Amino acid sequence: MKVSFIGLGVMGTGMAFNLAKGEKEGEFEDYLVCDANSNALDQFNAQGIKTTTNIMDTADSDYIFLCLPDLEIVKNVIVGENGLLKYMEPGQKIIDFSTISYLGAIEIAETCRANGIEYMDCPISGHPRTTVEGTLTIMCGGNEELFNTIKPMLDRMGKQILYMGDNGAGQLTKMINNCVLNICCASFSELLPVGVKLGLDPEKLGDVLMTATGSSFASQTLIPKVLEGNFEHSFSLQRAYKDMESMNEVLMKYQIPLPTLSGTMQTYQLALQNGQGDYYKHAMICYFEDLLGVKVRKKNYEEAEAQLVK
């Protein structure tokens, strides 16, 4: 049995390394990793794992795993003019870890099914460290029999492996999770500057929002970064907004009003218009800081920043 992994970015690299353990332990006989960037292959070559920059080398695989940046690239790799689907045989499987839209996943699955190929959307939740540890949450949509077949391989990459339903169910689950996170992030981004404007200490207020009833994963993870003035991250605010756009497509299709999500999208739009698009989502607080003329930072933030400049 041949298994391939395409997409060795920030998240895919750790996952591909963990999946490689299956070859060493006899779970499958042939394993190949692929990325268009040859530099991404160096660390795999160093460990004796077979690599390629040509996706066509993966087209004869029994199972092809994908971890790609967006829907456009996923479509290009699978159903594009020179996509895999033209070269695959009925019975082969594609397992897609990419975060794409719910409607996009259903469309790709239908095209694959018409060509005798099984497609399963399995978006992931976590961060680079959890990809290395193999402790991701993986939400799966597609054929349940296929899910049961690939679960031992998924277990190498994730700790929480959930079968959510038919094609698209994995992406819908991920979209809902992301939107809840985005709403939580927008709430403290709007309200922290108000407290500081009216005289509250930013660190003490931040401590309350990280520990009291208003706390969330977003506040616990991101408020410390706000206080340090650290807005860098591999996943940009612009891309986070696209997640909500995908959810909005579903809401429009099924005529479902969600006022809180709509308001959060407007908060993100303000941040995007203010130039925070390339930073992580908590950078939206900068818009409200500018609006109110305050900074939500530690007491020694300016001193530490001056030291960095020196």
N, C-alpha and C positions, 0 to 999 in steps of 0.2 A: 504494500500500500504506500502511495506517495502522498505526502502532505507538503503544502507550500504556504508561506506567509508573505503577504505583500504589504509594504508600508512600515518602514522602520524609523518612524518619527519619535517624538517625545514619549508617547504612550506605547507605540508598537514595538519599540526595541526591547523593553523588558519582557513584554508578552512573548515575543518571538524566541527570546532566550529560554524562557520557562517551557515553552512548547517543545523546544529542541530536546529537552530531557526525555521526551517520549521516544525519540529515536534511540537514544543511548540505552533506554530500559526495554527496548524491543516492542513498544506499542505499535510502531510502524517502521518500515524498512528504509524509506527514502525521505529526506527532508531538505527543503530548499527555501532560502529567504531571498526576497527581492525588493529592491528599491532603486528608483531612477538616479538617486544620488550615490555614486560609487563610494564616497567617503563614509556613508552610513554602513557600508559592508565591511569595513576594515576590522572592526572588533569581532565580527562573526568569522571572518577568514582566519583571524588569529587563534580562534578556538576550533578550527577545523570543520566549521559548518559550511556547507555548500551555499554559494551565493550567485546572484545574477542581477544585472540591471535591465534585463529584457523580460517583460511579463509573459511573453509567449513561451518562455521556458517553463512556466508553471501550468500551461494550458492542459497538460496531460495528467494533472494531479487528481487523485480521488477526492481530496478535500483541499479547497483553497480558502485560506483565511485572509481577510482584508482589514486593514486599519488605516484609513485614508482621511484627509482633512475635511472634505465636504461632498455634497451631493453631486456636483458637477464632475469632480474627479472620479467618484465611484461609478457614475454613469459611463464616463469615458472608458474606464478600465473594463467594465462588464459588457455594456451594450453599444459602445462607441463604434466608429467606423473600423477601427482596428482593435476592437475589444475582444475579451476572452471568449465570449459566447459563440463567436464565429468558428472557433477552433476546438470547442469542447464537444464531448460526446454525451448522449443521454445517460443519466445515472450519476454523473459527477455532481459534487456539492460545493456551494459557495457559502461561507459563513462570514458575515460582515460585521465587524466591530465598530465601524465608522458611525459617527453621530450624524444622521441625515434626517430628512423630514419623514413623518408618518406616511403621507400620501406618496412621497418618492419611493419609500421602501415597498409599498404595495405595488406600485407600477413596475419596479424592477423585478419583484417576485413573479408577477404575472408574465412578464416577458421571458424570464428564465423558465418558468413552468411550460410555456408554449414551445420551448426548445428542449424539453425533457431534463432540464437542470433544476435541482432543488436549491432554493435560496433561503437563508435564515438571517434575519436581522438580530444582532446581538450587541447593541451598544453597551458601553462600559461606563462605570462611574468610579472615580478615584483620582489619583495623581501619580506622577512618575515614581515615587517611592513605592506605592502599592503595586505598580506593575512589576517592579523588581521582586517584591516580596511575594507576588502571586496572590494578593488579597483583594483584588478588585470585586466590585459588584457587577454582575453581568446579567442583563435583562433580555430574554430571548423570545422571538416571535417567529413562528413557522410551524413545520410539521413536527408533531410531538415525538414521533418515532425517530426522526433525525436528531432531535434534541437528546433523546436518551442514548443514541449511538455516540454522539460527540461529547457527552458530558464528561467522560474521563479526561478528555483533552482540555475541556473548559476548566476542569478542576485544577489543572496545573497553573492556570492563570488567574483564577478568581476564588474567593472564599464564599461569597454569596451568589449562587447560580440559580436563577429563577426562570422557569418556563411561564410566560405571561399569556400565551395564546397564539392565534394565527399570525400570518405575516403582517408586520406593522405594529404588533402589540409591544414588541421590545422598544421600538422608537417612540411610541406613544408614552410608554412608561418613563423613558428617559426625558422626554420633553416636559412631562408634568413635574418630574423631580427638579429639572433645571429651572422651570418657571417658579416653583416654590422657593428655591434658593435665590433667584433673582429678586423676588418680591421682598424677601427678608433683607437682602443687601440694600435695596432701594429704601427700605423703611429706616434703617439706622443712618444711611447716608443723608437723608433729609433731616432727621431729628437731632443727630449729634451736634451739627453746627448751630441749631437753634439754642440748645442748652448752653453751649460755649458763648454764644452771642449775649445771652442773658446772665452770664457770670459764673456758670458751673465749671468746675475743673475738668478738663477733657479726660484725664486719666481716671479720675474717680467715677465720672459718668460712664466711661468705657467699661470699667470694672462692673458696674451695676448691670449694664446691658449684656455683659458676658456671663453673669452668674444668676441674676434675678429672673423673674417670670418672663421678661421680655427677651431672654437669651435665645440663641439659635446657633446652629452650626456655622452659619454665615457670620454672626457677630463674634463668636468665639475664635474663628479662624482669621477673620479679616480686620477686626478692630485693632488688634495689635499692630498690624501692618500699616493701618491708617496713622496710628500714633507715632510710628517710626518714619512716616512719609515714604513708605515703600509701596509702589503701585505696579512694579514690574511683575510679569507673569507670562507663561507661554501661551495662555488662552486669553485672547483679547476681548475687551468690552464689545467691540464690533461683532465678533463671532457670537458672543453671548446674546446680543440683540437678534441675530439671525435665528437662534433657537426659538425666540419668542415669535418671530415672523412665521416660522413653521407652524407653531401652535395656532397662531392667528388664522392661517389658511384653513385649519381644521374647524375653528370656531365659525368662520364665515361660511364654510361648506354646510355645516350642520346648524347654522343660525343659533349659536349658543352665546349669550352675553356674559362676559366676565369682567365686571367693572374694575376690580382690583388689579387684574393683569393688564387691562388697558391703561390704567393709570401708571403702572410700572413701566410700560413701554414708553410713555411720555417722559418719564424720568430719564430713561436711557437715551431718548432722543435729545433731551437737553444736554446730557453729557457728551453725546456724539457731536452735537453742534458746537460744544465748548472745547473740542479738540482732545477728548480723552479716549478716543476710539482704539488706540493702539495699546492702552494700558489694561490692567485687569478690572473687573467690574466694580470693585470698591472705589476706583478712581472717580466714579460719578459724584462722590462727596465733594470733589474739588469745585464743581459747579456751584453747590450751595455754600461752600466756603467763600468763593468769590462774590456770590450774591450778598452775603451777610458781612463780608469783610473780616472773617476770622480764620484761624487755622486750628484744626483739631489735632494737636500734636503734644508729645511729651514736653515737659518743662525744659529738658536739656536738648531738645531737637535742634534748635537754631545753633547752639554751641557745637553739637556733633556735626551738623552740616558744614559749619565754618571750618572745622578740622579737616573734613573731607576735601574742601576746596583748596586748602593749603597743601 
